[in-house]
Amino acid sequence: MDYTILQGKKGIIFGALDQESIAWKTAEAVHAAGGQFVLTNAPVAMRMGTINTLGEQTNAPVIPADATKLEDLENLIDQAQEHLGGKLDFVLHSIGMSVNVRKGKHYTDLNHDWMAKGWDVSAVSFHKLMQCLYQKDAMNEWGSIIALSYIAAQRTFPNYNDMADNKAYLESIARSFGYFFGKNKKVRVNTISQSPTLTTAGKGVEGLDGFLTYAEKTAPLGNASAVDCAHYTVMMFSDYSRKVTLQNLFHDGGFSNVGVSEEVIEALTDPS
Ligand SMILES: NC(=O)c1ccc[n+]([C@@H]2O[C@H](COP(=O)([O-])OP(=O)(O)OC[C@H]3O[C@@H](n4cnc5c(N)ncnc54)[C@H](O)[C@@H]3O)[C@@H](O)[C@H]2O)c1
């Protein structure tokens, strides 16, 4: 088996904050698979996180960019191409944030300015990123762009709050922009809908522990970890998935197609 399926491929990885981040695990997996990349995160996250350690480990420069700012994205894409010596083959958008979730605002009592901010960071930034990549013609043919999503985009998960709406919007952008990227540049665009995962963003969701256990007991294969997600993304960046585009790909141990599991029924059955 060839473990270096990304040899010769170059890209940008957004969103590695700390060792728990899905983007952190993805950077390690892409590096192990032979890929070369630039790491980026919001300037404020640079100060909070440990991204420079990851940069040293994976031989990747770290270039700050607020993904809601076009000028930051343009500068990042220019610098990344300069550093990597050409166009890009893969981009990971692993970005999410809701001010309402952070501040514990209930969905029935949202602050709509905060809602707009979270939407801009979590969803519109994906459009901004792809628009910059598209207009700069920065992607190689058969390149692959991935954003991370969650099943609350399709089904109701009350504690996911306004992030559910942001993810629905994100998945729609993937399909809409993916059409033009496919047609005109032969680049694929997909979202990966990942299991609940213990990360900084994940821990912000109220009742995450119960959520994780429920998903674990429901999914026939159990929850997918951040490392599992990283491996799936490597496959999606590789030439083995060249004709997959405009999809929301569930990576959740089968959770999304189960109504109820025997374990959940058992846990809820009155023994008397
Ligand atoms: N953890 C989960 O349960 C879970 C499940 C499904 C999908 N996801 C998604 O996976 C992605 C990564 O999240 P994670 O769980 O690894 O958590 P994380 O907190 O480690 O990553 C979120 C990242 O978004 C970055 N970010 C926030 N605002 C930004 C901005 N303006 N510009 C650039 N970057 C910005 C943060 O700095 C951080 O690195 C998110 O899209 C998240 O919604 C997470």
The ligand as an SDF file (V2000), in Angstrom:
LIG
                    3D

 44 48  0  0  0  0  0  0  0  0999 V2000
  -15.3710   19.2880   17.0950 N   0  0  0  0  0  0  0  0  0  0  0  0
  -16.4790   18.8070   16.5580 C   0  0  0  0  0  0  0  0  0  0  0  0
  -17.3080   18.1470   17.2420 O   0  0  0  0  0  0  0  0  0  0  0  0
  -16.7550   19.0170   15.0920 C   0  0  0  0  0  0  0  0  0  0  0  0
  -17.6670   18.1750   14.4400 C   0  0  0  0  0  0  0  0  0  0  0  0
  -17.9440   18.4150   13.0800 C   0  0  0  0  0  0  0  0  0  0  0  0
  -17.3110   19.4730   12.4250 C   0  0  0  0  0  0  0  0  0  0  0  0
  -16.4270   20.2760   13.1140 N   0  0  0  0  0  0  0  0  0  0  0  0
  -15.8130   21.3810   12.3960 C   0  0  0  0  0  0  0  0  0  0  0  0
  -14.4390   21.1710   12.2590 O   0  0  0  0  0  0  0  0  0  0  0  0
  -13.7950   22.4340   12.0600 C   0  0  0  0  0  0  0  0  0  0  0  0
  -12.5910   22.5350   12.9760 C   0  0  0  0  0  0  0  0  0  0  0  0
  -12.9990   22.6090   14.3160 O   0  0  0  0  0  0  0  0  0  0  0  0
  -12.2690   21.8360   15.4940 P   0  0  0  0  0  0  0  0  0  0  0  0
  -13.3100   20.9660   16.1170 O   0  0  0  0  0  0  0  0  0  0  0  0
  -10.9990   21.2340   15.0470 O   0  0  0  0  0  0  0  0  0  0  0  0
  -12.0230   23.0060   16.5650 O   0  0  0  0  0  0  0  0  0  0  0  0
  -10.8420   24.0960   16.7150 P   0  0  0  0  0  0  0  0  0  0  0  0
  -11.3750   25.0610   17.7250 O   0  0  0  0  0  0  0  0  0  0  0  0
   -9.5710   23.4250   17.0140 O   0  0  0  0  0  0  0  0  0  0  0  0
  -10.7670   24.7820   15.2750 O   0  0  0  0  0  0  0  0  0  0  0  0
  -11.5430   25.8990   14.8810 C   0  0  0  0  0  0  0  0  0  0  0  0
  -10.5700   26.8550   14.2200 C   0  0  0  0  0  0  0  0  0  0  0  0
  -11.2380   27.9880   13.6170 O   0  0  0  0  0  0  0  0  0  0  0  0
  -10.2930   29.0470   13.6800 C   0  0  0  0  0  0  0  0  0  0  0  0
  -10.8980   30.3550   13.4150 N   0  0  0  0  0  0  0  0  0  0  0  0
  -11.8810   30.9830   14.1140 C   0  0  0  0  0  0  0  0  0  0  0  0
  -12.1140   32.2090   13.5840 N   0  0  0  0  0  0  0  0  0  0  0  0
  -11.2780   32.3420   12.5100 C   0  0  0  0  0  0  0  0  0  0  0  0
  -11.0540   33.3770   11.5510 C   0  0  0  0  0  0  0  0  0  0  0  0
  -11.7420   34.5390   11.5890 N   0  0  0  0  0  0  0  0  0  0  0  0
  -10.1060   33.1840   10.6000 N   0  0  0  0  0  0  0  0  0  0  0  0
   -9.3830   32.0320   10.5450 C   0  0  0  0  0  0  0  0  0  0  0  0
   -9.5730   31.0070   11.4190 N   0  0  0  0  0  0  0  0  0  0  0  0
  -10.4980   31.1740   12.3890 C   0  0  0  0  0  0  0  0  0  0  0  0
   -9.8270   28.9330   15.1280 C   0  0  0  0  0  0  0  0  0  0  0  0
   -8.6970   29.7230   15.4200 O   0  0  0  0  0  0  0  0  0  0  0  0
   -9.5610   27.4330   15.2260 C   0  0  0  0  0  0  0  0  0  0  0  0
   -8.2430   27.1220   14.8290 O   0  0  0  0  0  0  0  0  0  0  0  0
  -14.8730   23.4930   12.2800 C   0  0  0  0  0  0  0  0  0  0  0  0
  -15.4320   23.8620   11.0470 O   0  0  0  0  0  0  0  0  0  0  0  0
  -15.8920   22.7290   13.0950 C   0  0  0  0  0  0  0  0  0  0  0  0
  -17.1760   23.3000   13.0290 O   0  0  0  0  0  0  0  0  0  0  0  0
  -16.1260   20.0490   14.4050 C   0  0  0  0  0  0  0  0  0  0  0  0
  1  2  1  0
  2  3  2  0
  2  4  1  0
  4  5  1  0
  4 44  2  0
  5  6  2  0
  6  7  1  0
  7  8  2  0
  8  9  1  0
  8 44  1  0
  9 10  1  0
  9 42  1  0
 10 11  1  0
 11 12  1  0
 11 40  1  0
 12 13  1  0
 13 14  1  0
 14 15  2  0
 14 16  1  0
 14 17  1  0
 17 18  1  0
 18 19  2  0
 18 20  1  0
 18 21  1  0
 21 22  1  0
 22 23  1  0
 23 24  1  0
 23 38  1  0
 24 25  1  0
 25 26  1  0
 25 36  1  0
 26 27  1  0
 26 35  1  0
 27 28  2  0
 28 29  1  0
 29 30  1  0
 29 35  2  0
 30 31  1  0
 30 32  2  0
 32 33  1  0
 33 34  2  0
 34 35  1  0
 36 37  1  0
 36 38  1  0
 38 39  1  0
 40 41  1  0
 40 42  1  0
 42 43  1  0
M  CHG  2   8   1  16  -1
M  END
$$$$
